[in-house]
Amino acid sequence: MKLKPLLRAIFWAGLLLFLAWDWSRSSPIDLRQEPPLIAAGSGQEVSGGLCTMASGDSGS
């Protein structure tokens, strides 16, 4: 039963090492250039579309 705490410690140590490595290797996030998480009601056009709608179909 002493294996579970050891495996748990190895997992968390590995996760923390991975996050530290990722943070040190990635470029800083430019918050001014990031797209908004939710653009509903912001006045911005959507960049995607509904895949099932035929081209030229007005939706009515």
DSSP file (Angstrom, degrees, kcal/mol; ACC not computed):
  #  RESIDUE AA STRUCTURE BP1 BP2  ACC     N-H-->O    O-->H-N    N-H-->O    O-->H-N    TCO  KAPPA ALPHA  PHI   PSI    X-CA   Y-CA   Z-CA
    1    1 A M              0   0    0      0, 0.0     3,-0.4     0, 0.0     0, 0.0   0.000 360.0 360.0 360.0  -5.7    0.0    0.0    0.0
    2    2 A K     >  +     0   0    0      1,-0.2     4,-1.0     2,-0.1     5,-0.1   0.520 360.0  74.6 -82.6  -3.7    3.0    2.3    0.1
    3    3 A L  H  > S+     0   0    0      2,-0.2     4,-2.8     1,-0.2     5,-0.2   0.859  85.9  60.5 -75.5 -36.0    3.1    2.3   -3.7
    4    4 A K  H  > S+     0   0    0     -3,-0.4     4,-2.5     1,-0.2     5,-0.2   0.927 104.9  45.8 -62.0 -47.5    0.0    4.6   -4.1
    5    5 A P  H  > S+     0   0    0      0, 0.0     4,-2.2     0, 0.0    -1,-0.2   0.878 114.1  50.8 -63.0 -34.3    1.5    7.6   -2.3
    6    6 A L  H  X S+     0   0    0     -4,-1.0     4,-2.4     2,-0.2    -2,-0.2   0.934 111.6  46.2 -66.8 -45.9    4.8    7.1   -4.2
    7    7 A L  H  X S+     0   0    0     -4,-2.8     4,-2.5     1,-0.2    -1,-0.2   0.887 112.2  51.9 -63.4 -38.5    2.9    7.0   -7.6
    8    8 A R  H  X S+     0   0    0     -4,-2.5     4,-2.4    -5,-0.2    -1,-0.2   0.915 110.8  47.3 -63.5 -43.0    0.9   10.1   -6.5
    9    9 A A  H  X S+     0   0    0     -4,-2.2     4,-2.4     2,-0.2    -2,-0.2   0.894 111.8  50.4 -65.9 -40.4    4.0   12.0   -5.7
   10   10 A I  H  X S+     0   0    0     -4,-2.4     4,-2.4     2,-0.2    -2,-0.2   0.913 110.7  50.4 -63.5 -42.6    5.7   11.0   -9.0
   11   11 A F  H  X S+     0   0    0     -4,-2.5     4,-2.5     2,-0.2    -2,-0.2   0.950 113.4  43.4 -60.2 -51.3    2.6   12.1  -10.9
   12   12 A W  H  X S+     0   0    0     -4,-2.4     4,-2.5     1,-0.2    -1,-0.2   0.875 114.0  50.9 -66.8 -37.1    2.4   15.6   -9.3
   13   13 A A  H  X S+     0   0    0     -4,-2.4     4,-2.4    -5,-0.2    -1,-0.2   0.917 112.0  47.8 -64.5 -42.3    6.2   16.1   -9.5
   14   14 A G  H  X S+     0   0    0     -4,-2.4     4,-2.4    -5,-0.2    -2,-0.2   0.902 112.0  49.5 -64.4 -41.4    6.0   15.2  -13.2
   15   15 A L  H  X S+     0   0    0     -4,-2.5     4,-2.5     2,-0.2    -2,-0.2   0.925 112.1  47.4 -64.4 -44.4    3.1   17.5  -13.8
   16   16 A L  H  X S+     0   0    0     -4,-2.5     4,-2.3     2,-0.2    -2,-0.2   0.890 112.0  50.4 -64.9 -38.9    4.8   20.4  -12.1
   17   17 A L  H  X S+     0   0    0     -4,-2.4     4,-2.5     2,-0.2    -2,-0.2   0.911 111.1  49.1 -63.9 -41.7    8.0   19.8  -14.0
   18   18 A F  H  X S+     0   0    0     -4,-2.4     4,-2.8     2,-0.2    -2,-0.2   0.925 111.7  48.1 -63.3 -44.4    6.0   19.7  -17.3
   19   19 A L  H  X S+     0   0    0     -4,-2.5     4,-2.5     2,-0.2    -2,-0.2   0.895 112.4  49.2 -64.4 -39.3    4.2   23.0  -16.4
   20   20 A A  H  X S+     0   0    0     -4,-2.3     4,-2.0     2,-0.2    -1,-0.2   0.914 113.1  47.2 -65.0 -42.5    7.5   24.7  -15.5
   21   21 A W  H  X S+     0   0    0     -4,-2.5     4,-1.7     2,-0.2    -2,-0.2   0.926 113.3  48.2 -63.3 -45.1    9.1   23.5  -18.7
   22   22 A D  H  X S+     0   0    0     -4,-2.8     4,-1.6     1,-0.2    -2,-0.2   0.908 111.8  49.3 -63.0 -43.3    6.2   24.6  -20.8
   23   23 A W  H  < S+     0   0    0     -4,-2.5    -1,-0.2     1,-0.2    -2,-0.2   0.871 112.5  48.0 -64.4 -37.4    6.0   28.0  -19.1
   24   24 A S  H  < S+     0   0    0     -4,-2.0    -1,-0.2     1,-0.2    -2,-0.2   0.784 116.5  42.5 -75.7 -26.3    9.8   28.6  -19.6
   25   25 A R  H  < S+     0   0    0     -4,-1.7    -2,-0.2    -5,-0.1    -1,-0.2   0.656  97.2  86.9 -94.7 -17.7    9.7   27.6  -23.3
   26   26 A S  S  < S-     0   0    0     -4,-1.6     3,-0.1    -5,-0.2    -4,-0.0  -0.508  79.1-113.7 -88.1 153.3    6.6   29.3  -24.5
   27   27 A S        -     0   0    0     -2,-0.2    -1,-0.1     1,-0.1    -2,-0.1  -0.478  44.3 -90.2 -78.3 154.1    6.4   32.9  -25.7
   28   28 A P        -     0   0    0      0, 0.0     2,-0.4     0, 0.0    -1,-0.1  -0.315  42.9-110.5 -65.8 148.4    4.5   35.4  -23.6
   29   29 A I        -     0   0    0     -3,-0.1     2,-0.9     1,-0.0     3,-0.1  -0.658  19.0-146.4 -82.0 128.8    0.8   35.8  -24.4
   30   30 A D    >>  -     0   0    0     -2,-0.4     3,-1.5     1,-0.2     4,-0.7  -0.834  11.0-167.4 -94.4 100.7   -0.2   39.2  -26.0
   31   31 A L  T 34 S+     0   0    0     -2,-0.9     3,-0.2     1,-0.3    -1,-0.2   0.743  82.9  61.3 -64.7 -22.8   -3.6   39.8  -24.5
   32   32 A R  T 34 S+     0   0    0      1,-0.2    -1,-0.3    -3,-0.1    -2,-0.0   0.727 108.2  43.1 -75.4 -20.8   -4.3   42.6  -27.0
   33   33 A Q  T <4 S+     0   0    0     -3,-1.5    -1,-0.2     2,-0.1    -2,-0.2   0.494  89.7 105.6-101.5  -6.5   -4.0   40.2  -29.9
   34   34 A E  S  < S-     0   0    0     -4,-0.7     3,-0.1    -3,-0.2    -5,-0.0  -0.500  76.0-114.5 -74.0 141.9   -5.9   37.3  -28.5
   35   35 A P        -     0   0    0      0, 0.0    -1,-0.1     0, 0.0    -2,-0.1  -0.423  40.6 -93.8 -70.5 152.4   -9.4   36.7  -29.9
   36   36 A P        -     0   0    0      0, 0.0     3,-0.2     0, 0.0     0, 0.0  -0.367  24.8-133.3 -65.8 146.3  -12.3   37.2  -27.5
   37   37 A L  S    S+     0   0    0      1,-0.3     2,-0.4    -3,-0.1     0, 0.0   0.937  96.8  17.7 -65.0 -45.8  -13.5   34.1  -25.7
   38   38 A I        -     0   0    0      1,-0.1    -1,-0.3     2,-0.1     0, 0.0  -0.982  62.4-178.6-129.8 119.5  -17.2   34.9  -26.4
   39   39 A A    >   +     0   0    0     -2,-0.4     3,-1.8    -3,-0.2     5,-0.5   0.288  37.1 133.4-100.2   9.7  -18.0   37.4  -29.2
   40   40 A A  T 3  S+     0   0    0      1,-0.3    -2,-0.1     2,-0.1     0, 0.0  -0.443  82.1   0.4 -66.2 123.7  -21.8   37.3  -28.7
   41   41 A G  T 3  S+     0   0    0     -2,-0.3    -1,-0.3     3,-0.2    -2,-0.1   0.556 100.2 110.1  79.4   7.7  -23.2   40.8  -28.6
   42   42 A S  S <  S-     0   0    0     -3,-1.8    -2,-0.1     2,-0.2     3,-0.1   0.554  88.1-115.4 -92.4  -6.6  -19.8   42.5  -29.1
   43   43 A G  S    S+     0   0    0     -4,-0.4     2,-0.3     1,-0.3    -3,-0.1   0.394  74.2 128.6  88.8  -4.0  -20.5   43.7  -32.6
   44   44 A Q        -     0   0    0     -5,-0.5    -1,-0.3     1,-0.1    -2,-0.2  -0.635  61.4-116.7 -87.1 144.3  -17.8   41.6  -34.1
   45   45 A E        -     0   0    0     -2,-0.3     2,-0.2    -3,-0.1    -1,-0.1  -0.451  30.5-111.0 -74.3 150.8  -18.6   39.3  -37.0
   46   46 A V        -     0   0    0     -2,-0.1    -1,-0.1     1,-0.1    -6,-0.0  -0.566  16.6-152.6 -79.3 148.2  -18.2   35.6  -36.6
   47   47 A S  S    S+     0   0    0     -2,-0.2     2,-0.2     2,-0.0    -1,-0.1   0.552  73.2  59.3 -98.0  -8.9  -15.4   34.0  -38.5
   48   48 A G        -     0   0    0      0, 0.0     2,-0.3     0, 0.0    -2,-0.1  -0.466  65.0-155.4-109.8-177.0  -17.0   30.5  -38.8
   49   49 A G        -     0   0    0     -2,-0.2     2,-0.6     4,-0.0    -2,-0.0  -0.917  33.1 -82.7-149.3 174.8  -20.1   29.2  -40.3
   50   50 A L    >   -     0   0    0     -2,-0.3     3,-1.3     1,-0.1     0, 0.0  -0.769  32.6-151.3 -86.8 120.9  -22.6   26.4  -40.0
   51   51 A C  T 3  S+     0   0    0     -2,-0.6    -1,-0.1     1,-0.3     0, 0.0   0.753  91.8  57.1 -66.7 -25.2  -21.2   23.4  -42.0
   52   52 A T  T 3  S+     0   0    0      2,-0.1     2,-0.4    -3,-0.0    -1,-0.3   0.604  84.2  97.3 -84.5 -10.2  -24.6   22.0  -42.8
   53   53 A M  S <  S-     0   0    0     -3,-1.3     2,-0.1     1,-0.1     3,-0.1  -0.663  77.5-124.9 -82.5 129.3  -25.9   25.2  -44.5
   54   54 A A    >   -     0   0    0     -2,-0.4     3,-1.8     1,-0.1     2,-0.1  -0.386  33.7 -95.8 -69.8 148.5  -25.5   25.1  -48.3
   55   55 A S  T 3  S+     0   0    0      1,-0.3    -1,-0.1    -2,-0.1     3,-0.1  -0.434 111.7  20.4 -66.5 136.5  -23.6   28.0  -49.9
   56   56 A G  T 3  S+     0   0    0      1,-0.3     2,-0.4    -2,-0.1    -1,-0.3   0.324  89.8 132.3  87.0  -7.9  -25.8   30.7  -51.1
   57   57 A D    <   -     0   0    0     -3,-1.8    -1,-0.3     1,-0.1    -4,-0.0  -0.649  46.8-156.5 -78.0 127.2  -28.7   29.6  -48.8
   58   58 A S        -     0   0    0     -2,-0.4    -1,-0.1    -3,-0.1    -3,-0.0   0.569  37.4-116.5 -83.2  -7.4  -30.1   32.6  -47.0
   59   59 A G              0   0    0     -5,-0.1    -2,-0.1     1,-0.0    -1,-0.0   0.490 360.0 360.0  88.2   3.3  -31.4   30.5  -44.1
   60   60 A S              0   0    0      0, 0.0    -3,-0.0     0, 0.0    -1,-0.0   0.416 360.0 360.0-117.0 360.0  -35.1   31.3  -44.7
